Every structure is written in structure tokens, then in C-alpha cells.
Amino acid sequence: MAAPPALLVMGVSGSGKSTVGALLASELGWKFYDADDYHPEENRVKMGKGIPLNDQDRIPWLCNLHDILLRDVTSGQHVVLACSALKKVYRDILIRGKDGAPPKCDAHLQSVKEGKPAEVQLLVVYLSGSFEVISGRLLKRKGHFMPSELLQSQFDTLEPPSTPENFIQISVDKSLPEIIAIIMEALK
């Protein structure tokens, strides 16, 4: 089986998805996106105040990310996306855009009009760990708009990937080189 054109590195804040995603993209020669860079200002303000995001906050952001993935993959670009993607429906939106959720996703609508597949084939890399381990990491992190107090709300929201999703699960207890090696092996 050929490697999918897109990888989603997911998990709660502090799981290491941006670090793993950026390093993985560099190793593979793929384009890297950090979903946090695409949050609208109102989401950043809300999280900065310690208010958890809800579906209404997340869905337009996820649709935008789907549009970016679809654009790149359709043009032949391989992509690594670091995104919390906490719920299955959020991962469905990243894969299917509008078909995964009620809102409008422009690239999806355009591709349907043009008769192109609007689904992004991706491998989900789920970085899992205990609340204690990840909260310890988050407390050491500086300069991020998400306060550590919101971590519990992310664990409460989290729906770990399960069959039939195309995923691998890796413990954050492993070293960065071990995590990268496991992902590279899964892509073979």
C-alpha cells in the first residue's frame, strides 16, 4: 500500500503534535501545517481567557483546514497537519469537508462541481498520553495562546481514533526519534 498523501498528527495540547509534525514533514520532504496557525482571532481570544472552544468555534476552522489539505493533495503535494482533531466528527471534516459536517467548505463544493473527489486520504497519528504526563509538559511550554487549565476540557472532549479510521497510536512516553521511526515504519 502506498503512503497516503496526508498525515494528521493529533492529540491534546502538549502531546507534541507540532514538534512531531514539523520533524516528520522535514524528514519526508512534505509540506507542514500547524492547525493552531489557522485559528481565527476570536478562537485565540476565547482560549486565552480560559474558555474551551465548542463545535461552532471549531467547525469553520476545520473546514478551512480541509480546504487547504484538499488543495495541496489535489495539486500533488504531500502534507503533514498537526491538529488536535479531538472528535471523530472533526477528523471526518478534515477528510470529507462538507460531507463531514453541516457547514460550507469552499474547496469541497468547488471540487464536487468539477467532479473531483473531495475526500483527503490520510493516516491519523494519535499521540496519546496520561493527563499527568501531558499537563507536566504543558506547564513548561511558553508563548502559546492555550492555557494549561484548558487541558482537562480537551481530555473530556477527546474521542481517540478507532476502527474503521486509518490510524496508528503512539505513546508520548516514547522519545522523539522513536516516535518518528514508528511513523516512518507505518508509512512503508
C-alpha positions as MATLAB code, in Angstrom:
seq = 'MAAPPALLVMGVSGSGKSTVGALLASELGWKFYDADDYHPEENRVKMGKGIPLNDQDRIPWLCNLHDILLRDVTSGQHVVLACSALKKVYRDILIRGKDGAPPKCDAHLQSVKEGKPAEVQLLVVYLSGSFEVISGRLLKRKGHFMPSELLQSQFDTLEPPSTPENFIQISVDKSLPEIIAIIMEALK';
ca = [
       0.000    0.000    0.000;
       1.319    3.437   -0.947;
       1.674    6.081    1.746;
      -1.382    8.347    1.967;
      -0.803   11.868    0.625;
      -1.601   13.417    4.021;
      -0.774   12.697    7.645;
      -2.749   14.083   10.571;
      -0.719   14.231   13.797;
      -3.373   14.589   16.501;
      -3.748   14.700   20.280;
      -4.476   17.077   23.104;
      -2.424   20.224   23.631;
       1.014   19.359   24.945;
       1.118   15.916   23.269;
       3.900   17.082   20.943;
       1.946   17.142   17.685;
       3.578   20.329   16.327;
       7.090   19.105   17.161;
       6.445   15.625   15.732;
       4.616   17.011   12.688;
       7.304   19.541   11.773;
      10.112   16.995   12.154;
       8.187   14.359   10.208;
       7.453   16.784    7.347;
      11.129   17.741    7.256;
      12.231   14.067    7.140;
       9.706   13.219    4.406;
      10.151   16.421    2.396;
       6.420   17.122    2.774;
       4.666   20.428    3.477;
       3.843   21.096    7.146;
       0.845   22.933    8.559;
       0.214   23.662   12.225;
      -3.558   23.990   12.634;
      -3.047   26.443   15.511;
      -1.749   28.974   12.972;
      -5.167   28.957   11.281;
      -7.365   29.640   14.316;
      -9.372   32.828   13.819;
      -8.564   35.593   16.276;
     -11.836   35.083   18.180;
     -10.846   31.461   18.940;
      -7.423   32.578   20.192;
      -9.013   35.222   22.423;
     -11.523   32.721   23.805;
      -8.819   30.144   24.632;
      -6.569   32.869   26.048;
      -9.377   33.677   28.521;
      -9.536   30.005   29.536;
     -12.828   29.348   27.708;
     -12.909   25.981   25.891;
     -13.833   26.041   22.198;
     -17.119   24.444   21.161;
     -18.174   22.848   17.875;
     -19.374   26.188   16.498;
     -15.871   27.586   17.083;
     -14.047   24.581   15.662;
     -16.092   23.559   12.602;
     -15.356   26.584   10.341;
     -11.656   26.293   11.312;
     -11.650   22.568   10.435;
     -13.432   23.247    7.126;
     -10.715   25.771    6.264;
      -8.061   23.165    7.081;
      -9.874   20.600    4.878;
      -9.840   23.121    2.023;
      -6.066   23.606    2.460;
      -5.406   19.842    2.590;
      -7.615   19.196   -0.437;
      -5.952   21.985   -2.445;
      -2.446   20.683   -1.712;
      -3.212   16.980   -2.158;
      -5.112   17.670   -5.411;
      -2.043   19.516   -6.735;
       0.191   16.539   -5.865;
       1.691   17.980   -2.664;
       2.096   15.603    0.302;
       1.137   17.184    3.616;
       1.595   16.755    7.372;
      -1.009   18.543    9.509;
      -0.631   18.949   13.271;
      -4.150   19.410   14.648;
      -5.877   18.408   17.884;
      -8.802   16.836   15.914;
     -10.212   15.631   19.238;
     -13.524   14.182   17.998;
     -14.204   11.709   15.209;
     -16.510   14.247   13.541;
     -13.593   16.726   13.456;
     -11.394   14.144   11.718;
     -14.276   13.420    9.324;
     -14.420   17.130    8.445;
     -10.666   17.153    7.751;
     -11.169   14.168    5.414;
     -14.517   14.972    3.800;
     -15.112   18.670    4.391;
     -18.760   19.500    3.958;
     -19.754   15.814    3.923;
     -18.306   15.501    7.428;
     -20.324   18.413    8.838;
     -23.108   20.865    8.083;
     -21.025   23.985    7.264;
     -19.816   25.040    3.851;
     -16.269   24.150    2.813;
     -15.406   26.082   -0.351;
     -12.798   23.733   -1.831;
     -15.154   20.808   -1.272;
     -18.045   22.496   -3.073;
     -15.756   23.517   -5.948;
     -14.305   20.006   -6.309;
     -17.807   18.464   -6.327;
     -18.811   20.887   -9.121;
     -15.702   19.868  -11.061;
     -16.374   16.162  -10.472;
     -13.173   15.646   -8.461;
     -13.049   13.563   -5.297;
     -13.348   15.838   -2.285;
     -12.007   13.305    0.189;
      -8.486   13.589    1.545;
      -6.824   10.210    2.153;
      -4.970   10.463    5.424;
      -3.225    8.465    8.064;
      -4.063    9.613   11.581;
      -1.116    9.555   14.000;
      -2.599    9.728   17.502;
      -0.112   10.852   20.161;
      -1.563    9.531   23.410;
      -0.551   10.064   26.999;
      -1.859   10.461   30.515;
      -3.205   13.733   31.869;
      -0.309   13.859   34.354;
       2.433   13.482   31.729;
       0.897   15.924   29.274;
      -0.035   18.549   31.897;
       3.585   18.464   33.089;
       4.734   19.225   29.537;
       2.151   21.961   29.065;
       3.271   23.761   32.232;
       6.794   24.029   30.753;
       5.553   25.454   27.447;
       5.921   29.199   26.932;
       4.352   31.598   24.447;
       1.307   29.540   23.458;
      -2.197   31.011   23.480;
      -3.772   27.983   25.130;
      -3.513   27.994   28.927;
      -2.830   24.690   30.679;
      -6.167   24.972   32.565;
      -7.960   24.035   29.322;
      -6.243   20.661   29.132;
      -8.933   18.882   31.176;
     -11.606   20.107   28.757;
      -9.580   18.615   25.886;
      -9.334   15.237   27.640;
     -13.099   15.436   28.299;
     -13.745   16.102   24.583;
     -11.218   13.553   23.266;
     -12.574   10.633   21.225;
      -9.483    8.534   20.453;
      -9.419    7.154   16.912;
     -10.841    3.656   16.462;
     -11.644    1.214   13.681;
     -12.508    1.838   10.838;
     -10.372    5.014   10.982;
      -6.943    4.696    9.343;
      -4.714    5.383   12.364;
      -1.732    4.458   14.481;
      -1.457    5.255   18.194;
       1.888    6.182   19.735;
       2.592    6.908   23.395;
       4.084   10.314   24.187;
       6.297    8.463   26.688;
       8.479    7.435   23.724;
      11.391    9.636   22.624;
      11.011   11.902   19.589;
      13.328    9.697   17.443;
      11.312    6.600   18.462;
       8.021    8.311   17.553;
       9.374    9.384   14.142;
      10.740    5.878   13.482;
       7.359    4.274   14.280;
       5.567    6.647   11.894;
       8.155    6.124    9.126;
       7.749    2.361    9.525;
       3.954    2.683    9.273;
       4.346    4.600    6.016;
       6.343    1.803    4.345;
];
